[in-house]
């Protein structure tokens, strides 16, 4: 019974309310097996003020079959021959016609439609703009055929008048959220984006994707979102709940020089309260198009003075400025905090939780790890709605696969995780889990991962890594359960061999101030709970208190504690790769190595991933020979 804890049904509750609710469940509500992992997982959240019930919804005791194998081509439709980066359909706005792609045989994308006078027209390789907005949560469900009166009322509801040969119904939505007349104005203005040559074609999902479930055309276009948005000349972000006056004023307040904390808090909260900033689909679209995306207000008026990239960069500048200030004053350990300090911390939290800081990094891995803060209407869309930032396709979006096949979310995560291991062996492992990871799912990154915040000049995932290992996913049987696990081929060395090398390199600094820059960085995956052992600090790995601390004193305390643990359960480092770090001031620049921490689980059992590390490249390490093994 997976994902019965978190998900959209808890979305409206504050963290305090969530904890109160779960206390009630544990005290007197549902019947829960107190020996189950689920009980332990929920119960472990209660003592920590910084902890919430798991956003992932993992119960840690799921018995579902999980496979990383991609669907096979079984004779179902594929992308049209020669389509390349072109959309399968475009909306011809002057005639409101959904026009299908065809090829003229000479490499041109052709869209054939009837003009206003009824004559047949051809558009070759037409320029088009795209529209990004959120609407799924406002859909009015179509009644079944037996409910004739309800069906008549539904058909009379306001709707965009789009000609699509009757292939699918254009969704009806709640008019208090999306007004059809405003929608029509938006389509007109979307053809005339500032600084761009006017166009006649727009890509709009409800007009250009067949909306019937189980339809191959729909599934395949979901797997082509990257090409569709990257090929668009401009993208219009429709904030259909925001007035043009408020949008204009808020942009001006955001971009004003300096840091007026109170005004910035109000402005950023106003922006991020719009549902566009909570949708996972729009998050993917933002990543694919932020340099050419522009905001539009409720009435469809486009604001030309700031692109999405300008918004993201300014927000990142604000967030980083405040975060540096809060760290410098030791905010997170202060016994009391001023009102302005709290506002600064709330701004940082807003930008982090809504994924704005991850967007600024322009890394698909940073984006994926921040996607937990976004919503989808269907559970499996947590993968379908983010896969294209990696230019990958899984599940029913794979060409030739069965459009009616169903995949549980854990299998979709495993399919995507397997592709990431093979294509990006270093990037795919440079993360830590911020929630207790479900048993057997630690081999792949997920939406509950976080990129370590080490003290490199740039965000970790922005570096170019050279791989030193080969990773892949394989289907296996673990503890009697069919599941997927990670497989490695690379250089493995016991932590006990690395520990003295790192300690010796820092021996002079260890006697000095605690905040020196150590030669190594370690970050551990969160655990739900553990018996405290000598030298362990809650910040090392305990849920709700784990944090990244790059200071030398902290890093060597963590290293010493890990060294003690490896005496009873051998801990090894798998060399993932290396990367070049720029020198800043007196700090070391040059090659650095990165690795994955793996703990032995017993004879013939996969090793368990417990964290990641990095260290300076001037430390000579005796790697030995290539080794092969599995991990979870």
N, C-alpha and C positions, 0 to 999 in steps of 0.2 A: 504494500500500500504506500506508494511513493507520494511525496509532495502533499501531505495532508496537513502540514503545519502552516507554511507561509503562502504567498501568492496574493492575487488581487483582493481577496476578501478581507485581508487585514490592512489594505492600503490606507483607509481613512483614519486608522487609529494612530495616536501618538505612541512613542516607544513606552512611555509610562503606562498608558492604557493597555498596550500589548502585554506588558509584564503582569499587570493586574489581572488581565483575562487569563493568562496562563497559570497564574497562581491559583485562580479559581478552579481551573480545570484539574490541576494537580490535587487540590485540597478536597474538592467535593463533586466535581462535574463528571466528565466522561470516565468510563471505566478504562483504566490504562494499566497494562502490565508493568508493575514497578521494577521488574527485572529486565525490561526491554531497553534497547539502545535509545529508542525514542524518548522514553521517560528520562533517561540520563541526560539526553541532549537538551530537552526543555528545562529540566531541573537545573542544569549547569548554568543557564542564563540568569537565573534569579539573583544570585548573590552579587553580581557585578553591575554597577550603575551604568557602565558604558556598553552593556550588551543587550541585544534585542533577540527575540525569537528568530531562528534562522531564516534569512531571506530566501535562501535557496529552496527551502521546503524539504530538504533531505531528511529522511528519518534514520538513516544509517543502518536500517535493517530490511531494505527492499530485497525481495526475492525475484525481481523481474529478470527475464532473460535480456542480456545486453550484448550487442554485436557491433563491432567497428567496421564490418564489411559493407561496402557501398552497394546500392542496388545494381542489379545486372540489367543490361539492355534486353528487354523481353518483347520487342516488337511494337511498343507504343510510340507515339509521335516524338519526333526530335525537332530541334530548331530548324526553320526553313533553310534550304541550301543557300549559301552565299550571304546570309543576313548580316554576318559580322557584328558590328556594334549598333546596328540600326534596330529601333523598336519594331515589334511585330505589328503594332498599330500606332497611328497618330491621329489626333483630333484636328480636323480642318475646321477652324473656328468660324470663318465666315458662313459656312453652311451647316455647322454643328454636326459633322459627319465623322464617324469613326472609320478611318481608312486603313486598309490592310496592306502590309508590305508585299510586293512582288519583285522579282528580278527581271530586268530586261535582257538578260543574257550577256551583257557586256560589262558587268561589274557595277552597274548603277542600281541604287535602291529606288524603287519606283512605287509611288502611291497614287492609285487611280481613283477618281471621285467625280461626281456630277456637280457642275458649277451651279450657280444660282439660276441660270437660265436653262438648266437641264442638259447642257452639253457636256460631253465627256472630257475630263481634264486629266493631265498627268503631271505629277511633281517628281522631279529627279533629284535625289540626294537633298531633300529640303532641309533648310535650317529650322530648328524648333527649340522652344523653351519648355521647361518642365515645371510642374506645380507640386509643392510639398505641403501637406496639411494633414490633420488628423480628423478622422470621421467615423471609424469603426465603432466607437463607444456610443455614438448617437444614432445608430441604424434602427429603423423601425422594421421589425421582422415581418416578412410577408406571410399572411395566413395561408393555411393549406387550402387545397381546392374544394374541400367539403364546406368550408366556412365561406359561403358565397357572399353574404352581406359584409363580412370583414374584409374579403378580398376586394369588393367594390369600393369600400372606404379607403383601403390601402392604395388602390389604383388612382383614386382622386387626389391623393396627397401631392403637394407641390414637388416637382422633380425637374432636373435638367432635361431638356428636350434634345436628346442625342440620337441620331440615326445610326443604328448598328445592325441593321438587317434583322432585328428581332432576336439576335443570338443570346442575349442575356438581359435581365431587368436591371435598369439603372437603380441603385439603392435609394430608398427613401430615408431621409434623416429628419431628426427633430428640428423643426423650424426655429425654435428659440435659440438653437446653437448655430445652425448653418442655414442662413436665409438664401433661398434660390435666386432671388433678384441680385443679392450681393455676389453670389457665385457667378452669375452671368456677367456682372461688371468686372469681376476678377479675371475671367477668361479674356475679356476684351483688352484689359490693361496688361495682361500677361504677354500679349503679342507685341507690346511696345515698351519694353524694359529700357530704362535710361542707359545711355551709352551703347546701346545695341541697335543694330539694324532691325526694323520691324519684321515680324514673321507672321505667317498665316497658320502655322501648325504648333500645337501644344501637346505635350505628353501629360495626360491626366489619368490616374489609375482607373477610376470607374468607367472611363470612356475607352481606355486602351488595353485593359486586361479583362478577359472574360471572367465575370464574377461568380460563375457556378462552381461550387465545390466539386472536387474530384475531376476537374477538367484539366487535361494535359497542357493546353495553351496557357492557362493561369499558372500552373506549377512551373512551367518552363520560363515564363517571364519573371517569376519571382527569383529564379536563378540567373537572371540577366540584368539585375538592377544596376550593377556597376557600369556596364556599358551604356545603358539608357541615360543615366544621370551625367556621366562623364562626357557623353556626346552632345548633350544639350548645350545650347549657347548661353543660356541663363536659367536660373532656377528661382522661382518666386515662392517665398515662404508666406503662407497665408495664416496670419494670426486672427482668425475670424471672430474672436471675442474682444479684440482691442480696437479702440477708436483711433483715427488718424491723429487727432490732437494729442491724446495721451502717448501714442507711439512716438510722435515727433519730440514731445517734451522729455520723454524718458531717454531717448537716444541722446539728446543734448545733455541731459544730466549725467548720463553714463560717461560720455566722452569729454566732459569738462575737465580741465587740468586740475591736478591735485587729488586729494583723497578726503572728501567730506564724508566721513563714515556714516553718519545718519542718513544723508541723502542717497549714498550709494547702496546702503542696506535696503532702503525703500524701493529704489529703482530696480535693483537686481531681483528682489523678491517679486516685484510687479511683473517683470519679464518672465521669470521662471514659473510663475503661477499659471501661465498659459499652457493648455494641454499639449501644445506642440512640443514643449520641452519635457513631456513625460512619456511620449510614445517611443517605442523601440524602433519602429519603422522609420520615423522621421530622424531618429538618431543616426541610422545608417545613411539616410539621404543627406544629412548634414555633413557627414564625413566625406561622402563622395563628391560634394559640390560646394564646399564652403567658400572657395575663392570667387565663385560667380553666383552666389545666392543672395537675394535681397528680400527685405521684410516688406510685407504688405498688410494693411490694416483691414478692419472689418468690412469697409466699403470697397475693398479691392484697390485702394490707392497705394502705390508702391513708393517707399521712402528711398530716394537714390543716394543719400549721403553716407550710408554705412552698409557695407556688405556683412554677411555672416562672419567672414574671417575677421573683419574689423571688430565685431562684437566679441568674438571668442578671444582674440588677442588682448583686448582691453580688459576683459574679465580675468584672464590669466595673469595679466600684469597686476591687477588689484589683489587677486588671491595670493599670489606669490609675495607681494609687498607685505600684506597683513600676516601671512604665515611666518615670514622671517622675523617680523616684529614680535609675534606671540612667542616664538621659540626663544628669542633673545631675552625676554623677560621671564622665561620659565612659566608661561601661562598655565600649562597643563598640570603643573604641580602646585600652583598658588592656592593658599587656603581660602582666599576671597578674591573676587574679581570685580572691576568697575563695570559700569553699564557700557561704556564704549569698548572695553576689551571684549565683553560678551558679544557686542554687535560685530566686531571684527571676526571673532571665532565663528559666528553664525554665517557670515558672508563666505568664509572659507568652506564651511560645511555644505552650504547650498551649492556652491560651484563644484565641489567634489562629488556630492551625491547625485547631482543632475548630469554629471559627466562632462561639464564644460571644460574643466582642466585637462581631461583626457583628450578632448577634441583638439586642444591647443598643441598637444604633443604630436599630432598627426601620425600616430602609431595605431595600427589596427589592434594590436595586443592590448594597448592601454585602453582602447575603446571597448573591447570585449570585456575586459576586467571591470569596467565601470558601468556595463549595461544592466547590472542588477537594479539600478535606480529607475529603469524605464519599464513601461507597462506594455502588455500585449493582451488581446482578447482571447487568444488561444494559446495553450501552454507550449505547443510545438513551435509557435512563431518566435519563441525566444532564441531559436537557432535559425529558422528561415529568415527572420528579420534582421540578422546580423552577419550571416555567412558571406555576403558579398563584399564586405570590407576586406576580406582576404582573397577575393576573386575565386571563391570555391562554391561548389554545389553539393548538397547532400540530400538524402531522402527522396521525396517525390519531385524535387527540382532537377534531378539527374536525368539527362536525355535518355529517352527510350524506356524509362522505368514505369512501373504500374502507377497511374495517377490516383488509384483508390487504395493503395497500400497505406497502412498505418504504422507509425513508428513511435514508441514511447520516447519521452524527452531524453532519457538516459542513453538510448541508442543513438539519437541524433547528436547528442553531445560527444558520444564515442566516435561516430563517423567523422565529425568535424575535427575532433581531437587527433584522430589518426592521421588525417591529411596534414594537420599542422605539424605533427611530429616529423613526418617525412619531408615536408617542404621547408620548415623553419625549426630545425632541432634545437637551436640555441634560444631564439626568442620565445618559443613555445614553453620553455621550462623556466625562464627568468621571471618568476612570479612567486607569491606565497598565498596560501589560502587564509582568508580572514574569518572563515567559519570552519567548524569541524567538517572535514570532507567525508562524504559517504565512503564506506569501506569499498576498496577496489577502484575508486574513481580519482585517486591522487595522481595518476600518471598524465592527466591532461588538464590544461588550463580551463577555467570555467568562469561564469559571471560572478562568482564569489571570490575570485582571485584579486590580488593587488600587486602592482609593480613595486618592488622594494624602493624605498626612498633613501638611497645612499648618497653620499656627498660628492658625486661627480659633477663636473661643470654643467652637464646637460642631463635631462631625464634618461634613465637607463635604456629604454627601448628606442631611443633616437640614435644610438650608435650602430655602426655597421659591424656585424659579427662575422668572424671566420669560423666555420664549423670544424670541430675536432672529433666529432663522433657521428654515428648514424643511429637514428631513432625511428621506430615504427610501432604501430599498434597491431596486436594479434589477438584473435579469439582464443580463449582458453577455458579451463575449468578450474575454479579456485574454491576450495571448501565445498565441493559438490555443486557449485553454481556456475552455469554457463555465463561467461562475462568476457570483457576485453581487458587486456593488460598492455603495459608498455614493454618494448624490447630494445635493448641497447647493444651497440658494438663500439667500444671505445676504450680509453685508458682509465683505469680505476686504481685508486690509491687509498689506503687506510688513513683516516683522519689522524691517527696516532703518529703517522709519518710526517704529515703536514704541520701538525701543531708545533713541534719544536722549531721548525723553519720559520714560521710566522712569529713565534715568540722571540726567537733570536734576532730577527730583523728589527723588532721594536724594543729590544732590551734597554736601550738608552732612554727612550721616552717613557717607559713604564714607571720610572722613578720620578717623573715630573708631573705637570698638570694633567688632570684626567681627560681633557678634551682634545688631546693630540689626535692626529690623523693616522690611524693604524694602517698597516700594509694589507689587511684583509677586511672584508665585510661579510657578515653572516646574517641571514634572516630566516626564521623558522616558520613552518606552517602551524596554524593554530590547532590546539587540541581542546576538546570539550572540558576535560578535567584530567588531572593526574595527581598521583601522590607526590607531594613536594619532596625533593631530594636535596641533599646538602649542596649549597651554592646556587640553587635554582632561584631565579627571580620571576615574578609573574609576567613581567614584560617580555620574557624570552619567547613564550608561546601560549600563554593562557588566554582563553577566549575572553574578550572584553578588555584585556589589559595589554595584549601583545602590541609592540610598536617597534619601528625601525629606529635604531640609535647608532649613528656611525661613529660616535666618539670612541677613542682608542681604549679608554678604561672599560667601558661597557663591552666592547667587542672582545676584549681579552677575558673578561669575566665569563661571557657566553662561551668562548672557546674552551676555557678551563672546565666549565660545567659539562660541555659536550664531550670533552676528553674523558671525564669520569664516567659518563654514560657508556662510552664505547668500550669500556672494560668488560661490561656484561653483555652488551649487544653491539657487535662490531658496526661502526659507522664508517662509511667510505665516501670518497668524493669522485664522482664521474666527471671527467674533463669535458665540458660542453663545447668551449671555443675560446677565442681570444678577440680583443678589440683594442683600438687605439684611443687613448684619452688625451685631450689637449692639456698642456701645462698651464696653470693659472697661478701667477705669483711664484711662491716658493714650493708650491705643491708639485708632486711628482707627475710628470706627463710621460706618455709612452704606452707600451703594450701592457694590457691587463688580461688575466685569465678569469674564466667563470666556470663554475661547476655546480652539480646537483648533489645534495647530501642524501645518501641512501643508507638505510639501517637494515641489517640482517634480521630476518624473521624466522629463521630455522632452515634446516636441511631441505633442499629442493623446493623451497618456497620463494616466491618473488620477493625481492627486496622492497622495503617501504620508503617512499620518498618522504623526507622530513623537512626539506628546506633547500636553500640555494646559497651560494657564496661567490665571492670574487676576490682577487688578490693581485698585487703588483707583479709584473712580468720579469722583474730583475731577480726574483727569487728562483733559484734553480731547483727543480722538482724531479726526482727520479721516477718517471712514470712506468717504466718497464714495457710490457707487451700488451697488445690489444686483448681485451676480454669481452665476452658476450654473456648476457643475462637478461632477466626480466625484472620489472618493477611495477608497483601499484601506488 
